[in-house]
Amino acid sequence: MAKKKYYLDTEKRELLELKWTPGWKQTYVLFNNEQLAVVSKDDALAGAHIEIPGGRTLELKLDKGLFTNLVTKINGEHIPGSMGDPSYQLRQIFYLLLFLGLVNIAVGLVFYIGEFEVEQLPGIGLINTVLGAIQIALGYAISKGSKIALIVATALMVADLAMTTIYAAGSMMPVIMKAFFVIFIVRGFRFIKEYNTEKK
């Protein structure tokens, strides 16, 4: 059973815990280890409201898709660090671009320092190194709400997907993986809009 824990106060005296069964068939809501409710999948899809101590209302909404998220709000505001929190989602994109950027830099340095060359792609070592640095910078900007950075990152990932498709030599796994990355990053457009609205 998967679970998430959130402290609702800085003193860490209010612990909200959410547990759910595979396929989100049931979601258990606990407050300071006391079970408050069990929410069915249908209710979570429709949106459930649960009263928690302190006269507050916990809102649960299952946001289905390729990447299913359990959106959790208290009195209309996202719980910081929860799956539906725009800041959390943009950080996930940053972590992905950070990982891809470090991989590109490592591969680029191996080619550049080792003076290896690919006939179809001259200067691939330097290109990979620069691309990796750009990806990391874009990821950081995205985590801070930059829509322009998100557009540029998406364009780069789509171009990378196109090149992978051309040079994959019949292997579909790299293409599928790159397509997954593109979809993951494109999701950021919905979250970046909400992020910037909340910041205002």
Secondary structure, 3 states (H helix, E strand, C coil): CEEEEEECCCCCCCEEEEEECHHHCEEEEEECCEEEEEEEHHHHHHCEEEEECCCEEEEEEEECCCCCEEEEEECCEECCCCCCCHHHHHHHHHHHHHHHHHHHHHHHHHHHHCCCCECCECCHHHHHHHHHHHHHHHHHHHHCCCHHHHHHHHHHHHHHHHHHHHHCCCCCHHHHHHHHHHHHHHCHHHHHHHHHHHHC
